[in-house]
Amino acid sequence: MHTWPVQDAKARFSEFLDACITDGPQVVTRRGAEAAVLVPIAEWRRLLAAARPSLKQLLLADSARAETLVPERGRVRRRRAVVPG
């Protein structure tokens, strides 16, 4: 992967984009630290599909899914009822 300072990526965006399409992902740095990556759209779509399970995969999964929907008992704080008086 080639590394581009943010100033160069902005100033030479067409070249930056062409490098991404032909050479693959390009890293953008800000003040010397890696900040972002520009990836070709085909790779982005592949990454999205790999990261997100399909509905079929979710329904056929062995693990239960309900415990993530219900908070642990005693962890939820309730408001006290206000008694008029």
N, C-alpha and C positions, 0 to 999 in steps of 0.2 A: 504494500500500500504506500502510496506517495503521500507526503505530508505538505499541507499548504497553510501558511499563515493566513489569518482571516483577511488581512489587507490584500494579499495576492489573489485569494479566492474571489473577493469582490471585484477587484480591478480587472481580472482576467477570467470572468465567469464562463464565457464560451469555451475557453481552453480547459478550464476546470471541469465543466460538464462533459466535454469530449473525452477527456482523460478518464472520467468515470465510466463512460459508455464503452470505451475501447480497452482500458486497463483494469477495470474493476473499482472497488471502493476506494474513496479518497478521504483522508483525514484532514480536518480543519483544526488548527490550533489557535488559541487566544492567549497571548502573553506566555507562549511556550508550553502551555498545558493543552492536552487534547480536549476538544470541546464538542466536536460533532463528526459524523461520517456521512458522506454522500455516496449512496449505493445505486446501482442500476435498478430500474423498476422491476425487472424480472426477479432479481435476487430479493428485493423487498417483499414482493408477493409470496415468494417461497418461504421467507422467514415468517411472514404473518400466518401462512397456512400451517407451518410447523409449530408455531407457538400457541395456536388456538385449537382446542379439541373440537371435533365435529359433534353435532347433536347425537349421532349414532354412537360415537365413542363415549360420550357422557352417559347415555342410557345403558350401555353395556358394561360400564365400569364396575369392577368388583367392590370398590370402596363406596361407603355410604356418603351421601352428599348433604344430608339434613343437618348434621351437627354444625355446619358452618353458618346455617341460617338462624339458629337459636342461640342467644347469648347464654353464657354459663349462669347457673342459678346463683342469685345473691350478688351478682356483679352489676345489675341494673339498679340505679338509684331512683326511687319514686318520690314524687312530691307529696308532702303532707296535705291532707284536706284542710281547707280553711273553714273554720266554724264561725258563722256570723254571731256576733254577740256583743 
